[in-house]
Amino acid sequence: MPDIRPRILVVDDEADLITVLRLGLEHEGFDVIDAVDGELGLKRAREERPDLVILDLMLPKLDGYKVCRSLKFDDRYKSLPIFILSARPGEQDRRLALEMGADLFIAKPYDMRDLVVKIRERLSRRGKAAA
């Protein structure tokens, strides 16, 4: 039987953050794909159909709000969980992200263990939690 690991798409323009998330998430049993700008993130989400997206708000080419809205307002992707991971912790940013359809807003810096717990909780609702 093939090893089916949940796939997480990380969309962030900070290479160091992508590396840290990749290492932490892969250690916890997830496959990680990434994108360094909003356009590529939207393309990868549509083509690769991840189980969950971790999305920054401040991205080149297409900001995270637009990426989130494009996915959540499309019937094919509206059930795709999107977690916003942002350095903009303001209430206005949080509210707008949730209005655009984000499932969760997490301010940077974040706690990896807490993030993994939240990912597993969300994926278990969809039947795809990592072991």
N, C-alpha and C positions, 0 to 999 in steps of 0.2 A: 504494500500500500504506500503510495507516495506521501512524503512529508508535506502537508499543506499548512503553511504558516501564514497568518494574516499579514497583508501587505499594507504598509503605512507610507503615504506620500508626504514628504516633508518639503514645503515650499518656503525658502528663505534665501535672502541674498548674502547672508553671512556664512562663508564656507566653514568657519570654526564651529558655528552652532550646528550646522548640518552634520559635521563629523561627530560631535559629541552626542547628538541625538541618535545618529546611526549606530554608534558603538553601544549606547545604552539600550536602545530598542532591540538591536540584534541579539544582545546578551540576554534579553528577556524573551526571546523566541519569535520576534517579528522579522519579516523581510522589509527592507527599507528601499524606497526609490526616492529620488529627489529632483528638485527643480530650483534654479537660481533666480527666476523672475516670474512674474504673474502670467505672462503669455505661455511660457513653457509649462508652468504648473497646471494651467487650465487644459492644455493639450494633453499632458500626461494623465491627468485625472480622467479625461474622456477616453483616451486610448487604452490605458492600463487598468482601469477600473479597480483602484485600491479599495481596501476595506474601510479606511479612515484617512482623512487629510489633516495634517498639522500645518497651519497657514499663518505666515506673518502678514501684517497689514501694510507695512511700508516696503513695497517691492518696486523694482524697475519695470517698465513697460506697461504693467497693468497692476493696480494696487489690490491688496487682499480683499477689500470690500467688494470690488467688481468681480474678482474670481469667485468669491463665496456666492454672490448674487447670481452669477451666470450658472453655477452648478445647482443651487437650491431652487431656482425658479425654472428649471428644466425638469420635466417629469421623469426623464431617464436617470437623473442624478439626485433628485430631491431627498432621497433617503440616505445618501452618502453622509456619514458623520463628518463634520468639519469642526476642528478645534482651532481657535485663534490663539496663537502664542505671540504676544506683542510686548514691545518695550513701551508702548503707550498705554499706561494703566488707568487713564482718566475714565470717568463714568460716561462721558459722551462717546468715547471710542467703544467702550463696552456695549453701550446701548445700541449704537449704530451697527456694530458687528452682529449682535443678536437679531436686530431688525432685518439684516441682510440674510439671515438664515443660519448663522453659526450655532452650533450645538453647545459650545462651551467657550468661554473667554478666560485665558490664563495669562497673567502678567509675567514678564521676564523681570528678574530672574525667577526661575521655576525650580521645583523639586522633582527630580527624575522619578523617584519612587511614587510620588503623588500622581504624576503624569501617567505612569504605567498603570496604576490602579484605575484611574479615570478611563484610560483606553480600554482596559479589560472589561470594566463595567459596561461601557458603551457597546463593545463588540459582543459581549455575552447576551445582550438584548437582541442582537442580530444572529446569534449562534456561531460566532467566529472568533471567540477568545483564544488566545495562545495558551498552551499548556503551562 
